[in-house]
Amino acid sequence: HDPVLRNLQLQPWAEESLPILKHLQISPFIEEAFRLIPKIEAISDKKKKAGYQLEHLMAIAKHEQGMVLQPLIYEQADFKRALATMRSWPIRWISPKQQIVFTNHCETDDPKLKSEAPEDMIVEDYQSRMGWIADAAKHFHHLMQTQTAFMEIQLSAIADWALAKAREDAQ
């Protein structure tokens, strides 16, 4: 944890963001995610393993959404106002739908490879957003179970973006 924290403190956003994030204290969600790892690794029953994997995914999602994104962006007054404006009829009518795409592309026409936010979702409201995130997580989990090779290729391509960025930053 200390090496990670030291690295984070070197980031240009650290001074402003780390206090908001309570210096990335370990949350109950992260503790739960780590408690699930030995269960996932030890179990041979595929159905039970898949259940633990989904629980793990949800624990990580709850941490990300509730402990990181909620305080960092969604609770900021200016951002809340902007989001409320985006929900107004004329803006919503011309804006693209909020979606999560399960490929290494920004968009897809394949409805099986994306999850669109419900029309009534209030993105800055944790509970409202988590309803969609939970559905998207189940969708992602299903794809990982049924189209494993395809999804691993997608995740590998996405991971390559981060590696390319890191190489670029190192130069």
C-alpha positions in Angstrom: 0.0 0.0 0.0 2.8 2.5 0.8 4.5 2.3 -2.6 1.2 2.8 -4.3 0.4 5.8 -2.1 3.8 7.3 -2.7 3.3 7.0 -6.4 -0.1 8.5 -6.2 1.3 11.5 -4.3 3.5 12.2 -7.2 0.6 12.6 -9.6 -0.4 16.2 -10.7 -3.9 15.8 -9.3 -2.8 14.3 -5.9 -2.8 17.5 -3.8 -6.4 18.3 -4.6 -7.8 14.8 -5.1 -6.2 12.6 -2.4 -7.8 14.5 0.5 -11.3 14.1 -1.2 -10.6 10.4 -1.5 -9.4 10.2 2.1 -6.0 9.2 0.8 -7.5 6.0 -0.6 -8.1 4.3 2.7 -9.1 0.7 2.4 -12.9 0.5 2.2 -15.2 -2.3 3.3 -15.8 -3.0 -0.4 -12.1 -3.5 -1.1 -11.8 -5.7 1.9 -14.7 -7.8 0.6 -13.1 -8.0 -2.8 -9.9 -9.3 -1.4 -11.7 -11.8 0.9 -13.3 -13.3 -2.2 -10.0 -13.8 -4.1 -9.0 -17.0 -2.2 -12.5 -18.4 -2.7 -12.4 -17.7 -6.4 -8.9 -19.3 -6.7 -9.7 -22.4 -4.6 -13.1 -23.4 -5.9 -13.4 -25.8 -8.8 -17.2 -25.7 -9.2 -17.6 -23.4 -12.2 -21.1 -22.1 -11.2 -20.0 -21.2 -7.6 -16.7 -19.7 -9.0 -18.8 -17.5 -11.4 -20.9 -16.4 -8.4 -17.9 -15.4 -6.4 -16.4 -13.6 -9.4 -19.6 -11.6 -9.8 -19.6 -10.7 -6.1 -16.0 -9.6 -6.5 -16.8 -7.5 -9.5 -19.7 -5.8 -7.6 -17.4 -5.1 -4.6 -14.9 -3.4 -6.9 -17.7 -1.5 -8.6 -19.1 -0.3 -5.3 -15.7 0.9 -4.2 -15.1 2.7 -7.5 -18.5 4.3 -7.7 -19.0 5.1 -4.0 -15.6 5.7 -2.6 -13.8 7.2 -5.6 -16.2 8.7 -8.2 -18.9 9.8 -5.9 -16.8 12.1 -3.7 -14.3 13.0 -6.5 -16.8 14.1 -9.2 -20.4 13.5 -8.5 -20.6 15.5 -5.3 -19.0 18.5 -6.8 -21.6 21.3 -7.1 -20.6 22.5 -10.5 -20.7 19.0 -11.9 -24.1 18.3 -10.4 -25.4 21.5 -12.0 -24.0 20.5 -15.4 -25.5 17.0 -15.1 -28.9 18.5 -14.1 -28.8 20.7 -17.2 -28.0 17.7 -19.3 -31.2 16.1 -18.1 -33.3 19.0 -19.3 -35.5 18.1 -22.3 -33.7 20.0 -25.1 -30.2 18.9 -24.0 -31.2 15.3 -23.4 -32.9 15.1 -26.7 -29.7 16.0 -28.6 -27.2 14.3 -26.4 -25.9 10.8 -27.0 -27.2 8.0 -24.7 -25.0 7.1 -21.7 -23.6 3.7 -22.3 -21.0 1.2 -21.4 -19.4 -0.6 -24.3 -17.9 -4.0 -23.7 -15.4 -3.8 -26.5 -12.2 -1.9 -27.1 -14.1 0.6 -29.2 -16.0 3.7 -28.1 -19.2 2.6 -29.7 -20.9 -0.4 -31.0 -24.1 -1.1 -32.9 -24.3 -4.6 -31.3 -26.8 -4.3 -28.4 -25.3 -7.5 -26.9 -22.0 -5.7 -26.4 -23.2 -2.6 -24.6 -25.4 -1.5 -21.7 -27.4 1.7 -22.0 -28.3 3.8 -19.0 -31.9 3.9 -18.0 -33.7 7.0 -19.1 -34.6 7.9 -15.6 -31.1 7.4 -14.1 -29.7 10.3 -12.2 -26.0 9.8 -12.7 -24.8 11.8 -9.8 -27.1 9.8 -7.4 -25.1 6.8 -6.2 -28.1 4.5 -5.7 -29.6 5.5 -9.1 -26.3 5.0 -10.9 -25.6 1.7 -9.1 -28.8 0.2 -10.4 -27.4 0.6 -13.9 -23.8 -0.4 -12.9 -25.1 -3.6 -11.3 -27.0 -4.5 -14.5 -24.0 -3.6 -16.6 -21.8 -5.7 -14.3 -24.1 -8.7 -14.7 -24.1 -8.2 -18.5 -20.2 -8.0 -18.5 -20.0 -11.1 -16.3 -22.3 -13.0 -18.6 -20.1 -12.0 -21.6 -17.0 -13.2 -19.7 -18.7 -16.5 -19.0 -20.1 -17.1 -22.5 -17.6 -15.2 -24.8 -14.5 -15.5 -22.8 -11.9 -15.5 -25.6 -13.6 -12.4 -27.3 -13.8 -10.5 -24.0 -10.2 -11.3 -23.1 -9.1 -9.9 -26.4 -11.1 -6.7 -25.7 -9.6 -6.4 -22.2 -6.1 -7.0 -23.5 -6.6 -4.2 -26.1 -7.9 -1.8 -23.4 -4.9 -2.7 -21.2 -2.6 -1.9 -24.1 -4.0 1.7 -24.1 -2.7 2.2 -20.6 0.7 0.6 -21.4 1.0 2.8 -24.5 0.2 5.9 -22.4 2.7 4.9 -19.7 5.4 4.4 -22.4 4.5 7.8 -23.8 4.7 9.5 -20.4 8.1 7.8 -19.7 9.6 9.4 -22.8 
